Amino acid sequence: EVQLVESGGGLVQPGGSLRLSCAASGFTFSNYWMHWVRQAPGKGLVWVSRINSISKITSYADSVKGRFTISRDNAKNTVYLQMNSLRAEDTAVYYCGREGGAAEFDYWGQGTLVTVSS
Amino acid sequence: QSALTQPPSASGSPGQSVTISCTGTSSDVGGYNYVSWYQQHPGKAPKLIIYEVSKRPSGVPDRFSGSKSGNTASLTVSGLQAEDETDYYCSSYAGSNYWVFGGGTKLTVL
């Protein structure tokens, strides 16, 4: 059974940093591209970032470019999102998702809440 | 990287059909057959229900169907059931390793 489990969320002050983790199981992690998607309270889904299977290619939404860094450790079956210079508008539930064969997000984690507030 | 446009709400009576639209541009919806749809119940993770415009993952009822014409994709839910009442989001690949979501549609079963 495919499972994605996020962790690392919490309360952080504006300007602070946080690193999210997403532990994968139930599939060959190194074969799949992985994403982060976020959802502000009461709002819609917003794509954040994506990393290819061997970490050579990454991409970011304009709103986080230069502040967030996606990475992965295929030996640990884990994808990360390092978030720096956090702003109030980064407050959201952050989901990791697996990319299927047609650019779809075929499996999602349960999400981890990041709150940026003083 | 502008969000795709979905109607904020849609509704229908049990047994009826309802269609939710998702409008983008030639750079996303119109440019690729990589449109997907997600169902999200309150407090839960999104669930994939349609991918590659019109394909259904195993286990998704055939009451859910997808299509695309030009820059607009559509999700149709036939034979509405009470359990279909929740939020729906479209997504599209937008080229150059970027993705975009719609703003979401709240479906109400009357």
Interface residues (C-beta under 8 A of the other chain):
Chain A: H35 V37 G44 L45 V46 W47 R50 I57 S59 A61 D62 Y95 G100 A102 A103 E104 F105 D106 Y107 W108 G109 Q110 G111
Chain B: Q1 A3 Y32 N33 Y34 S36 Y38 Q40 A45 P46 K47 L48 Y51 E52 K55 P57 Y89 S91 Y93 S96 N97 Y98 W99 V100 F101 G102 G103 G104
